[in-house]
Amino acid sequence: MNSSRRNVQRLRGPTMMMLVLFGLVLTLFASATASSKTSESSTSTSECRTNNKEECTSSSSSSSSNVQPSDWLEDEMEQIPWPPSSSSSDALLNAVQSFFENTNSNPNDPSSNQDDLQSVIHQQSTSLHPTLVSIRRLLHRYPELMFQERLTSQIVQRVLKEMGIEEFSVGWGKNIYSKYYDRNEGGDVELTNDITTEEYDGGGFGIVVDIGSGETPCVLLRADMDALPIVERTPLPPDLAEEQQRQQRAHQFHSHHHGKMHACGHDAHMTMLLGATHILHSLQQNNKYLFPGTIRIIFQPAEEGGAGAKRMSEEGVLVQHPKPSYAFAMHVWPTLPSGTIGFRSGPMLGAADMFTLTIEGVGGHAAFPHLVSDPIVASSAIILNLQTLVSRGMNPLESGVVSVTQVEAGDGAFNVIPAKAVMRGTIRALSDQSLLELREGLVSIATHTALAHGCKLSLSSFSKDHYPVTMNNDMLFPFASKVAGLVSEGGEVTNVDPTMGAEDFAFLAQGVPSAFFFLGQGGNNEEDIAKEDEGCTVDSCKSGGRVPTNLGLHHPEFNLDESVLGRGVELFVNLALRALKDLNEGSTL
């Protein structure tokens, strides 16, 4: 009896403890469940941005129809200081109406009678500056590589709708080389609820907007959309450079996609074209446009090597009604002073191709080189011999570039001669014929040099679409240069030399008379900043003063001079309106 009671007493303590703990667990579980049900319907947009997007989307859609996967983008859009929906001034409407009614004017001489039009376009473009800066920084925060511009396209479409533009076509610039260009790599951004995944299956993030009557004459304006695989190291702009809350401010400006960056200014190109679209779309009275004809506005994906312009051309952007008569585009240019416009007749940018060469030899132990055929030595000789392609293989009055930019060989062992080496690089020229000759010479030198070293060229491959020369139409040049001079800082165009940089706008220029401009943005450089600010070193100016904007394209510290955004809008609007007048009065090239 006593023994039994002692056993019960021994069990009573632990048992009671377990019961109490069990009760607490049930209470916490019930509380958590109730809290979960209460909070599910109020999932915040910040959680959607930071948590796993699939989980956030699933939670939101199952709890409340008011919470959409795109709510975070709506939040971003709300931060943009939008101009009034009908923000064109009476002065601009009157100037445009007068401009097209005046049949005695000569559109090829803008200075003769069109100063009033340019003045009001300038005022309108300047008034958009806060909006342009906000749009550009939004695009800058979410860079996407070629054939992955899903979110970029989504942002552009939302801005167009905010402007009151509901009719536009999407799905342009499809990736027809899915094995060559991996469109889906890194494509992890949600679509808005009104743009389904099925609509974009197979790629195609380009956008085409037709503004006007829908009839001829038609003028085309183009901006590119994609970014580069670069880790951004851009200093903060002056209005965000204060040390206080610096990390938060950097988050508001820098790329949110690590390893991707708008280091070529495509975010600026889209922004300037969006600004021009806003002004052009507002030129209406009684729901009728004040200009004759149509302005075709295209946002083109995959410029950085994917030939997105060629894809859009193949898809019919140059032949669908109304067929464009002229095409215009521009690129920000860090080596020109801010606000100036560079232009030339004939070749503006070079033809370009990419190559891969695979050299096969016989590998083995590094201690016995006489028993192997060393592909590294063969590759070294090939690189040296390729330098004669331009110096001895081209007409000295022509220009060309051959650059080997990558060499890969070996698996990491220091005492093994590998059996294979791979070289990659680029060839460029100022004529398509010279580029093809460089390609032939490249393969010939690589083949014979490899054989001379006991190896062989087992593979030579080039890009799917080499870029042709970007040609500014000679007959369009007088008109385009005078319009650009009207907009350019100082009232005149800077005559520039052609560059070996390449542009897939060249594919559009092959199909329609075109003009491509450089918009100077190199107004701030480190040396001038240091001189202007007494006691300010270059480093401290970069961290606290004005930010250098003259660093080269594709540089990890490339930064845009945002003061030129309005200038780009002016150029687009002037080119479109004045070209339509030129065409409407019977101009033919």
C-alpha positions as CSV (number, residue, x, y, z in Angstrom):
1,M,0.0,0.0,0.0
2,N,2.6,2.6,0.9
3,S,4.8,1.4,-1.9
4,S,2.0,1.8,-4.4
5,R,1.3,5.4,-3.1
6,R,4.9,6.3,-3.5
7,N,4.9,5.1,-7.1
8,V,1.8,7.2,-7.8
9,Q,3.5,10.2,-6.2
10,R,6.6,9.6,-8.3
11,L,4.4,9.8,-11.5
12,R,2.2,12.6,-10.5
13,G,4.8,15.4,-10.9
14,P,6.0,14.5,-14.4
15,T,2.5,13.7,-15.6
16,M,1.1,17.0,-14.4
17,M,4.0,18.8,-16.0
18,M,3.3,17.1,-19.3
19,L,-0.4,17.9,-19.1
20,V,0.3,21.6,-18.4
21,L,2.8,21.8,-21.4
22,F,0.3,20.0,-23.7
23,G,-2.3,22.6,-22.7
24,L,0.1,25.4,-23.5
25,V,0.9,24.0,-26.9
26,L,-2.8,23.7,-27.8
27,T,-3.4,27.3,-26.7
28,L,-0.4,28.6,-28.7
29,F,-1.5,26.6,-31.8
30,A,-5.0,28.0,-31.6
31,S,-3.7,31.6,-31.2
32,A,-1.3,31.2,-34.1
33,T,-4.0,29.8,-36.3
34,A,-6.3,32.7,-35.5
35,S,-3.5,35.2,-36.0
36,S,-2.6,33.6,-39.4
37,K,-6.2,33.8,-40.6
38,T,-6.4,37.4,-39.5
39,S,-3.1,38.4,-41.1
40,E,-3.3,36.5,-44.4
41,S,-5.6,39.0,-45.9
42,S,-3.3,41.9,-45.1
43,T,0.0,40.6,-46.6
44,S,2.0,43.7,-47.2
45,T,3.6,44.5,-50.5
46,S,7.0,44.8,-48.8
47,E,6.7,41.1,-47.8
48,C,5.8,40.2,-51.4
49,R,9.0,41.9,-52.5
50,T,11.3,40.2,-50.0
51,N,9.8,36.8,-49.5
52,N,9.6,33.9,-52.0
53,K,7.4,35.3,-54.7
54,E,5.5,32.0,-55.3
55,E,4.7,31.6,-51.7
56,C,3.6,35.3,-51.4
57,T,1.5,35.0,-54.5
58,S,-0.1,31.8,-53.3
59,S,-0.9,33.2,-49.9
60,S,-2.3,36.4,-51.3
61,S,-4.5,34.8,-53.9
62,S,-6.0,32.3,-51.5
63,S,-6.9,34.8,-48.9
64,S,-8.1,37.9,-50.7
65,S,-8.9,38.8,-54.2
66,N,-7.8,42.4,-53.5
67,V,-4.2,41.4,-53.1
68,Q,-2.5,40.8,-56.5
69,P,1.0,39.5,-57.3
70,S,1.7,42.9,-58.9
71,D,0.9,45.0,-55.8
72,W,4.5,45.7,-55.2
73,L,4.8,47.3,-58.7
74,E,1.6,49.3,-58.0
75,D,3.4,50.6,-54.9
76,E,6.4,51.6,-57.0
77,M,4.2,53.3,-59.5
78,E,2.6,55.4,-56.8
79,Q,5.9,56.9,-56.0
80,I,6.2,58.5,-59.4
81,P,5.1,62.2,-59.6
82,W,2.8,61.9,-62.6
83,P,2.0,65.0,-64.6
84,P,-1.7,65.7,-65.2
85,S,-3.3,63.4,-67.7
86,S,-3.9,66.3,-70.1
87,S,-0.7,68.2,-69.3
88,S,0.1,69.7,-72.7
89,S,-0.1,73.5,-72.5
90,D,-2.3,75.5,-74.7
91,A,0.9,77.1,-76.0
92,L,2.1,73.7,-77.2
93,L,-1.2,72.7,-78.8
94,N,-1.3,76.1,-80.6
95,A,2.3,75.8,-81.7
96,V,1.8,72.3,-83.2
97,Q,-1.5,73.3,-84.9
98,S,0.1,76.4,-86.4
99,F,3.2,74.4,-87.4
100,F,1.2,71.9,-89.5
101,E,-1.1,74.5,-90.9
102,N,1.8,76.6,-92.2
103,T,2.4,75.0,-95.6
104,N,4.9,77.7,-96.5
105,S,7.4,76.5,-94.0
106,N,10.4,74.4,-94.9
107,P,10.8,71.5,-92.5
108,N,14.4,71.0,-93.8
109,D,15.2,74.5,-92.3
110,P,13.9,74.3,-88.7
111,S,15.5,77.7,-87.8
112,S,13.4,79.6,-90.3
113,N,10.0,79.4,-88.7
114,Q,9.8,76.8,-86.0
115,D,11.5,78.4,-83.0
116,D,8.2,78.8,-81.3
117,L,7.5,75.0,-81.6
118,Q,10.9,74.1,-80.2
119,S,10.5,76.6,-77.4
120,V,7.3,75.1,-76.2
121,I,8.6,71.5,-76.7
122,H,11.5,72.4,-74.5
123,Q,9.3,73.8,-71.8
124,Q,7.1,70.8,-71.9
125,S,10.1,68.4,-71.7
126,T,11.6,70.3,-68.9
127,S,8.4,70.2,-66.9
128,L,8.5,66.4,-67.0
129,H,11.9,66.2,-65.3
130,P,10.7,64.8,-61.9
131,T,8.6,62.2,-63.7
132,L,11.5,61.2,-66.0
133,V,13.9,60.8,-63.1
134,S,11.5,58.6,-61.1
135,I,10.8,56.4,-64.1
136,R,14.4,56.1,-65.0
137,R,15.4,55.1,-61.5
138,L,12.6,52.5,-61.3
139,L,13.8,50.9,-64.5
140,H,17.4,51.2,-63.2
141,R,16.6,49.2,-60.1
142,Y,15.2,46.2,-62.0
143,P,17.7,45.5,-64.9
144,E,17.1,42.4,-66.9
145,L,19.3,40.7,-69.5
146,M,18.4,40.1,-73.1
147,F,15.3,38.0,-73.7
148,Q,14.5,38.2,-70.0
149,E,12.9,41.7,-70.0
150,R,9.6,40.5,-68.5
151,L,9.5,43.0,-65.7
152,T,10.9,45.8,-67.8
153,S,8.2,45.3,-70.3
154,Q,5.6,45.2,-67.5
155,I,6.9,48.6,-66.1
156,V,6.8,50.2,-69.6
157,Q,3.2,49.0,-70.2
158,R,2.1,50.3,-66.8
159,V,3.6,53.7,-67.6
160,L,1.9,53.8,-71.0
161,K,-1.5,53.0,-69.3
162,E,-0.8,55.7,-66.7
163,M,-0.5,58.1,-69.7
164,G,-3.9,57.0,-70.9
165,I,-2.5,54.8,-73.7
166,E,-4.5,51.5,-73.6
167,E,-3.8,50.2,-77.2
168,F,-0.4,48.8,-77.9
169,S,0.9,45.4,-79.0
170,V,3.2,43.1,-77.0
171,G,5.1,39.9,-77.6
172,W,7.6,41.4,-80.1
173,G,11.3,40.3,-80.3
174,K,10.8,36.6,-79.6
175,N,13.9,34.5,-78.9
176,I,14.1,32.0,-81.8
177,Y,17.5,30.7,-80.6
178,S,16.3,29.4,-77.2
179,K,19.3,27.0,-76.9
180,Y,21.7,29.7,-77.8
181,Y,20.2,32.5,-75.7
182,D,18.7,31.1,-72.5
183,R,15.7,33.4,-72.1
184,N,14.5,31.8,-68.8
185,E,17.8,32.1,-67.0
186,G,17.1,34.4,-64.1
187,G,13.6,35.2,-65.3
188,D,12.0,35.0,-61.8
189,V,9.8,38.1,-61.8
190,E,6.1,38.0,-61.4
191,L,3.8,39.1,-64.2
192,T,0.9,41.4,-63.5
193,N,-2.5,39.9,-63.2
194,D,-3.6,41.1,-66.7
195,I,-0.5,39.7,-68.5
196,T,-0.4,35.9,-68.3
197,T,2.6,33.6,-68.6
198,E,1.0,32.0,-71.6
199,E,1.1,35.2,-73.5
200,Y,4.9,35.3,-73.2
201,D,5.6,31.6,-73.6
202,G,8.6,31.5,-75.9
203,G,9.8,35.0,-75.2
204,G,9.0,38.4,-76.8
205,F,9.0,41.3,-74.4
206,G,9.0,44.1,-77.0
207,I,6.2,46.7,-77.2
208,V,4.9,48.6,-80.2
209,V,2.7,51.7,-79.9
210,D,1.1,53.5,-82.8
211,I,0.1,57.1,-82.1
212,G,-1.9,59.2,-84.6
213,S,-4.3,58.5,-87.4
214,G,-3.1,55.0,-88.1
215,E,-2.4,56.0,-91.7
216,T,0.7,57.1,-93.6
217,P,3.0,58.9,-93.4
218,C,4.6,57.0,-90.6
219,V,7.8,57.8,-88.5
220,L,9.4,55.2,-86.2
221,L,11.1,56.0,-82.9
222,R,13.0,53.3,-81.0
223,A,14.5,52.6,-77.6
224,D,16.2,49.4,-76.4
225,M,15.4,47.7,-73.1
226,D,17.9,45.1,-71.9
227,A,20.7,45.4,-69.3
228,L,24.2,43.8,-68.9
229,P,25.7,41.1,-66.7
230,I,27.7,43.6,-64.6
231,V,27.9,44.0,-60.8
232,E,26.9,47.7,-60.2
233,R,29.3,49.9,-58.3
234,T,27.8,53.3,-59.3
235,P,28.1,56.1,-56.8
236,L,24.9,57.6,-55.6
237,P,23.6,60.8,-57.3
238,P,23.9,64.0,-55.3
239,D,20.3,64.0,-54.0
240,L,20.8,60.6,-52.5
241,A,24.4,60.8,-51.4
242,E,24.0,61.9,-47.8
243,E,25.6,59.6,-45.3
244,Q,22.5,59.5,-43.2
245,Q,20.4,56.5,-44.2
246,R,22.9,55.8,-46.9
247,Q,22.1,52.1,-47.3
248,Q,18.4,52.8,-47.6
249,R,19.1,55.4,-50.2
250,A,21.3,53.1,-52.1
251,H,18.5,50.5,-52.1
252,Q,16.3,53.1,-53.7
253,F,18.7,53.7,-56.6
254,H,21.0,50.7,-57.2
255,S,20.2,47.5,-59.1
256,H,18.1,45.0,-57.1
257,H,19.2,42.2,-59.4
258,H,22.7,41.4,-58.3
259,G,25.1,40.9,-61.2
260,K,22.8,42.8,-63.6
261,M,23.1,46.5,-64.4
262,H,21.9,49.1,-66.8
263,A,25.4,50.1,-67.6
264,C,24.7,51.1,-71.2
265,G,21.9,53.7,-70.6
266,H,19.0,51.7,-71.9
267,D,17.0,52.7,-68.9
268,A,17.5,56.3,-70.0
269,H,16.6,55.5,-73.6
270,M,13.3,54.0,-72.5
271,T,12.6,56.9,-70.2
272,M,13.2,59.5,-72.9
273,L,11.0,57.7,-75.3
274,L,8.2,57.3,-72.7
275,G,8.5,61.1,-72.1
276,A,8.2,61.8,-75.8
277,T,5.2,59.4,-76.0
278,H,3.5,61.3,-73.3
279,I,3.8,64.6,-75.1
280,L,2.9,63.2,-78.6
281,H,-0.1,61.4,-77.2
282,S,-1.3,64.6,-75.6
283,L,-1.4,66.5,-78.9
284,Q,-5.1,66.0,-79.3
285,Q,-8.2,68.3,-79.6
286,N,-11.7,66.7,-79.7
287,N,-10.1,63.3,-79.7
288,K,-8.2,64.0,-82.9
289,Y,-4.5,64.3,-83.2
290,L,-3.1,67.6,-84.4
291,F,-0.5,66.0,-86.6
292,P,-1.0,64.0,-89.8
293,G,0.0,60.4,-90.0
294,T,1.3,58.0,-87.4
295,I,4.3,57.8,-85.0
296,R,5.3,54.2,-84.3
297,I,7.1,53.9,-81.0
298,I,8.9,50.7,-80.3
299,F,10.5,49.4,-77.1
300,Q,12.9,46.7,-78.3
301,P,14.4,43.9,-76.3
302,A,17.8,42.1,-76.6
303,E,20.1,44.7,-78.1
304,E,23.1,43.5,-76.2
305,G,24.0,40.7,-78.6
306,G,20.5,39.1,-79.2
307,A,19.7,41.1,-82.4
308,G,16.3,42.0,-81.0
309,A,15.8,44.6,-83.7
310,K,16.3,41.9,-86.3
311,R,13.7,39.7,-84.6
312,M,11.2,42.6,-84.6
313,S,12.0,43.4,-88.2
314,E,11.4,39.7,-89.1
315,E,8.1,39.9,-87.2
316,G,6.9,42.8,-89.4
317,V,7.5,46.0,-87.5
318,L,8.7,47.7,-90.6
319,V,6.1,46.4,-93.0
320,Q,2.8,46.4,-91.1
321,H,0.5,49.2,-92.0
322,P,1.3,52.0,-91.9
323,K,4.8,51.3,-93.1
324,P,7.4,53.7,-91.6
325,S,9.2,56.0,-94.0
326,Y,11.9,57.2,-91.5
327,A,13.4,55.7,-88.3
328,F,15.2,57.5,-85.5
329,A,17.1,56.3,-82.4
330,M,19.7,57.7,-80.0
331,H,22.3,56.6,-77.5
332,V,23.6,58.4,-74.4
333,W,27.3,59.1,-74.9
334,P,29.7,59.7,-72.0
335,T,32.5,61.2,-74.1
336,L,30.4,64.2,-75.3
337,P,29.5,67.1,-73.1
338,S,26.1,66.9,-71.6
339,G,23.3,68.1,-73.7
340,T,25.3,68.2,-77.0
341,I,24.3,65.9,-79.8
342,G,26.8,64.0,-81.9
343,F,25.9,63.0,-85.5
344,R,27.4,62.1,-88.9
345,S,26.4,60.9,-92.3
346,G,27.2,57.4,-93.4
347,P,28.7,54.8,-91.0
348,M,27.9,55.7,-87.4
349,L,28.7,52.4,-85.6
350,G,30.7,49.4,-86.8
351,A,29.7,45.9,-87.9
352,A,30.4,43.3,-85.2
353,D,30.6,39.6,-84.7
354,M,31.5,37.3,-81.8
355,F,33.6,34.2,-82.2
356,T,34.6,31.0,-80.3
357,L,37.6,28.9,-81.3
358,T,38.3,25.5,-79.8
359,I,41.8,24.1,-80.2
360,E,42.4,20.4,-79.6
361,G,45.8,18.9,-78.9
362,V,47.1,15.9,-76.9
363,G,47.2,16.4,-73.1
364,G,49.6,14.8,-70.6
365,H,52.0,15.4,-67.8
366,A,53.6,18.8,-67.7
367,A,57.0,17.1,-67.0
368,F,56.9,15.4,-70.4
369,P,56.0,18.1,-72.9
370,H,57.6,16.2,-75.8
371,L,54.9,13.6,-75.5
372,V,52.0,16.0,-75.9
373,S,50.6,18.6,-78.4
374,D,50.1,21.7,-76.2
375,P,46.9,23.6,-77.1
376,I,47.9,26.5,-74.9
377,V,51.1,27.1,-76.9
378,A,49.0,26.8,-80.1
379,S,46.4,29.2,-78.7
380,S,49.2,31.7,-77.8
381,A,50.6,31.6,-81.3
382,I,47.1,32.0,-82.8
383,I,46.5,35.1,-80.6
384,L,49.7,36.7,-81.8
385,N,49.1,35.8,-85.5
386,L,45.6,37.2,-85.4
387,Q,47.2,40.6,-84.9
388,T,48.3,40.6,-88.5
389,L,44.7,40.3,-89.7
390,V,44.2,44.0,-89.6
391,S,47.8,45.2,-90.0
392,R,48.6,43.0,-93.0
393,G,45.2,41.6,-94.2
394,M,43.1,44.8,-94.5
395,N,43.4,47.8,-96.8
396,P,45.2,50.4,-94.7
397,L,42.5,52.9,-95.6
398,E,39.9,50.8,-93.9
399,S,39.4,50.0,-90.2
400,G,39.1,46.8,-88.3
401,V,39.4,45.3,-84.8
402,V,40.3,41.7,-83.7
403,S,40.2,41.2,-80.0
404,V,40.6,37.9,-78.1
405,T,38.9,38.5,-74.8
406,Q,38.7,35.1,-73.2
407,V,41.0,32.0,-73.0
408,E,40.0,28.9,-71.1
409,A,42.2,25.8,-70.6
410,G,42.9,23.2,-68.0
411,D,40.9,22.0,-65.0
412,G,43.1,23.5,-62.2
413,A,46.0,21.1,-62.0
414,F,49.3,22.8,-62.2
415,N,51.2,19.8,-63.6
416,V,48.8,18.8,-66.4
417,I,48.9,20.1,-70.0
418,P,45.3,20.1,-71.1
419,A,44.0,18.5,-74.3
420,K,41.8,21.5,-75.2
421,A,41.8,25.3,-75.1
422,V,38.9,27.6,-75.9
423,M,39.3,31.2,-77.1
424,R,36.5,33.8,-77.5
425,G,36.5,37.4,-78.8
426,T,35.1,39.9,-81.2
427,I,35.8,41.2,-84.7
428,R,34.6,44.6,-85.9
429,A,34.8,46.7,-89.1
430,L,33.3,49.7,-90.7
431,S,31.8,47.7,-93.7
432,D,30.0,44.4,-93.8
433,Q,32.3,43.1,-96.5
434,S,35.4,43.8,-94.3
435,L,33.8,42.0,-91.4
436,L,33.2,38.9,-93.5
437,E,36.8,39.0,-94.7
438,L,38.0,39.2,-91.1
439,R,35.9,36.2,-90.3
440,E,37.5,34.2,-93.1
441,G,41.0,35.3,-92.2
442,L,40.4,34.4,-88.5
443,V,39.4,30.8,-89.3
444,S,42.3,30.4,-91.8
445,I,45.0,31.7,-89.3
446,A,43.6,29.6,-86.5
447,T,43.4,26.5,-88.6
448,H,47.0,26.6,-90.0
449,T,48.6,27.9,-86.8
450,A,47.0,25.0,-84.8
451,L,48.3,22.5,-87.4
452,A,51.8,24.0,-87.2
453,H,51.8,23.2,-83.4
454,G,50.5,19.6,-83.8
455,C,46.9,20.6,-82.9
456,K,43.7,21.2,-84.8
457,L,40.9,23.7,-84.8
458,S,38.0,21.4,-83.9
459,L,35.3,24.1,-83.7
460,S,34.8,27.7,-84.9
461,S,31.5,29.4,-84.3
462,F,30.2,32.9,-84.7
463,S,27.1,34.7,-83.4
464,K,23.8,33.8,-84.9
465,D,23.3,37.3,-86.2
466,H,26.4,39.5,-86.7
467,Y,25.5,43.1,-86.4
468,P,25.8,45.1,-89.7
469,V,27.2,48.7,-89.8
470,T,24.7,51.3,-88.5
471,M,24.3,53.6,-91.4
472,N,22.9,57.1,-91.2
473,N,21.1,57.8,-94.5
474,D,23.0,60.3,-96.6
475,M,19.8,61.9,-98.0
476,L,18.2,62.2,-94.5
477,F,21.3,63.7,-93.1
478,P,20.6,67.4,-93.9
479,F,17.1,67.3,-92.3
480,A,18.2,65.2,-89.3
481,S,21.3,67.3,-88.5
482,K,19.3,70.6,-88.6
483,V,16.6,69.2,-86.3
484,A,19.3,67.9,-83.9
485,G,21.1,71.2,-84.0
486,L,17.9,72.9,-82.9
487,V,17.9,70.7,-79.8
488,S,21.6,70.4,-79.1
489,E,23.3,72.5,-76.4
490,G,24.9,75.4,-78.1
491,G,22.6,75.2,-81.1
492,E,24.8,73.0,-83.3
493,V,25.5,69.3,-83.9
494,T,28.9,67.9,-83.0
495,N,30.4,66.1,-85.9
496,V,31.7,62.7,-84.6
497,D,33.9,60.0,-86.0
498,P,32.4,56.5,-86.4
499,T,32.9,54.1,-83.6
500,M,33.6,50.4,-83.5
501,G,30.8,50.0,-81.0
502,A,27.8,48.1,-82.6
503,E,24.1,48.6,-82.5
504,D,21.3,46.3,-83.7
505,F,19.3,49.4,-84.8
506,A,21.4,48.7,-87.9
507,F,18.9,46.0,-88.9
508,L,16.1,48.6,-88.9
509,A,18.3,51.0,-90.8
510,Q,18.7,48.4,-93.5
511,G,15.0,48.5,-94.1
512,V,14.1,52.2,-93.8
513,P,16.0,55.5,-94.1
514,S,17.3,56.1,-90.6
515,A,19.3,58.4,-88.4
516,F,21.1,57.5,-85.2
517,F,22.4,60.1,-82.7
518,F,24.7,60.3,-79.8
519,L,23.3,62.3,-76.8
520,G,26.2,63.7,-74.8
521,Q,26.0,63.1,-71.0
522,G,29.7,63.5,-70.0
523,G,29.1,66.8,-68.2
524,N,30.6,65.7,-64.9
525,N,34.1,64.3,-64.7
526,E,36.2,63.5,-61.7
527,E,39.0,66.0,-62.4
528,D,36.6,69.0,-63.0
529,I,34.6,68.2,-59.9
530,A,37.8,68.1,-57.8
531,K,38.9,71.5,-59.3
532,E,35.5,73.1,-58.8
533,D,35.1,72.1,-55.1
534,E,37.9,73.7,-53.1
535,G,39.7,71.1,-50.9
536,C,37.7,68.3,-52.5
537,T,39.5,65.2,-53.6
538,V,38.2,62.9,-56.3
539,D,37.2,60.3,-53.8
540,S,35.3,62.6,-51.5
541,C,33.5,64.2,-54.5
542,K,32.4,60.8,-55.6
543,S,30.9,60.1,-52.2
544,G,29.4,63.4,-51.3
545,G,29.4,65.8,-54.3
546,R,28.4,65.6,-57.9
547,V,28.8,62.2,-59.5
548,P,31.1,61.6,-62.5
549,T,29.1,60.8,-65.6
550,N,31.9,60.5,-68.1
551,L,32.8,56.9,-67.4
552,G,32.5,54.6,-70.4
553,L,29.6,52.5,-71.4
554,H,29.6,49.0,-69.8
555,H,31.6,50.3,-66.9
556,P,30.5,49.1,-63.4
557,E,30.5,52.7,-62.2
558,F,28.7,54.1,-65.3
559,N,26.2,56.8,-64.2
560,L,23.7,58.8,-66.1
561,D,23.6,62.6,-66.1
562,E,19.9,62.8,-65.5
563,S,19.8,66.4,-66.7
564,V,19.9,65.1,-70.3
565,L,16.6,63.1,-70.0
566,G,14.5,66.1,-71.1
567,R,16.9,66.8,-74.0
568,G,16.3,63.3,-75.3
569,V,12.6,63.8,-75.1
570,E,12.9,67.1,-77.1
571,L,14.9,65.3,-79.8
572,F,12.4,62.5,-80.2
573,V,9.4,64.9,-80.3
574,N,11.1,67.3,-82.7
575,L,12.2,64.5,-85.0
576,A,8.8,62.9,-85.1
577,L,6.7,66.1,-85.7
578,R,9.1,67.7,-88.2
579,A,9.6,64.4,-90.1
580,L,5.8,64.0,-90.4
581,K,5.5,67.5,-91.8
582,D,8.4,66.7,-94.2
583,L,6.7,63.5,-95.4
584,N,3.2,65.1,-95.5
585,E,4.5,67.7,-97.9
586,G,5.7,65.2,-100.3
587,S,9.4,64.6,-99.4
588,T,10.8,61.4,-100.9
589,L,14.3,60.0,-100.4
